[in-house]
Amino acid sequence: MTHTPLTQDEIAELDKLCEAREEILASYERLALYTIDRDVAGDPEARKATEGCRGGIEIATELLAALPRLLAEVKKA
């Protein structure tokens, strides 16, 4: 499998994401808490949103945890 090396702009964007990863996770957590509150209040659409948030938090946590290591590898290449 071949790939195109990342540009300096793309690497800079990954750096920004890396720096903001805690804020991103906190935003997901706030959204999940909001949807849980709406679900408990009886909002029928909130259950789907709550499930989606949980899945999103799991994926985001894994990706954002790996980002610093992956970024370091990209910068070495």
C-alpha positions as CSV (number, residue, x, y, z in Angstrom):
1,M,0.0,0.0,0.0
2,T,1.4,3.4,-1.0
3,H,0.7,6.7,0.7
4,T,1.4,10.3,0.1
5,P,3.5,11.9,2.8
6,L,1.7,14.5,4.9
7,T,2.3,18.2,4.1
8,Q,3.6,20.6,6.7
9,D,0.1,22.2,6.8
10,E,-1.4,18.8,7.6
11,I,1.2,18.1,10.3
12,A,0.4,21.5,11.8
13,E,-3.3,20.6,11.9
14,L,-2.5,17.4,13.7
15,D,-0.4,19.3,16.2
16,K,-3.4,21.5,16.9
17,L,-5.6,18.5,17.4
18,C,-3.0,17.0,19.7
19,E,-3.0,20.1,21.8
20,A,-6.8,20.3,21.9
21,R,-7.5,16.6,22.6
22,E,-8.5,17.2,26.3
23,E,-10.9,19.9,25.2
24,I,-12.4,17.7,22.5
25,L,-13.0,14.9,25.0
26,A,-14.5,17.3,27.5
27,S,-16.9,18.5,24.8
28,Y,-18.0,15.0,24.0
29,E,-18.5,14.3,27.7
30,R,-20.6,17.5,28.1
31,L,-22.7,16.5,25.1
32,A,-23.2,13.0,26.5
33,L,-24.3,14.4,29.9
34,Y,-26.8,16.7,28.1
35,T,-28.3,13.8,26.1
36,I,-28.5,11.6,29.2
37,D,-30.4,14.4,30.9
38,R,-32.8,14.7,27.9
39,D,-33.2,10.9,27.8
40,V,-34.1,10.8,31.5
41,A,-36.6,13.7,30.9
42,G,-38.4,11.5,28.3
43,D,-37.1,12.9,25.1
44,P,-37.5,10.0,22.6
45,E,-34.7,11.2,20.3
46,A,-32.3,11.6,23.2
47,R,-31.8,7.8,23.6
48,K,-30.3,7.5,20.1
49,A,-28.2,10.5,20.7
50,T,-26.9,9.2,24.0
51,E,-25.9,5.9,22.4
52,G,-24.2,7.8,19.6
53,C,-22.3,9.9,22.1
54,R,-21.1,6.9,24.0
55,G,-19.8,5.4,20.8
56,G,-18.2,8.7,19.8
57,I,-16.5,9.1,23.1
58,E,-15.0,5.6,22.9
59,I,-13.7,6.2,19.4
60,A,-12.4,9.7,20.2
61,T,-10.7,8.5,23.3
62,E,-8.8,5.8,21.4
63,L,-7.9,8.1,18.5
64,L,-6.9,11.0,20.6
65,A,-4.8,8.9,22.9
66,A,-2.9,7.5,20.0
67,L,-2.4,10.9,18.3
68,P,0.8,12.0,20.0
69,R,2.6,8.8,19.2
70,L,1.3,8.8,15.6
71,L,2.3,12.4,15.2
72,A,5.8,11.7,16.4
73,E,6.1,8.9,13.9
74,V,5.0,11.2,11.1
75,K,7.5,13.8,12.1
76,K,10.3,11.3,12.0
77,A,9.4,10.0,8.6
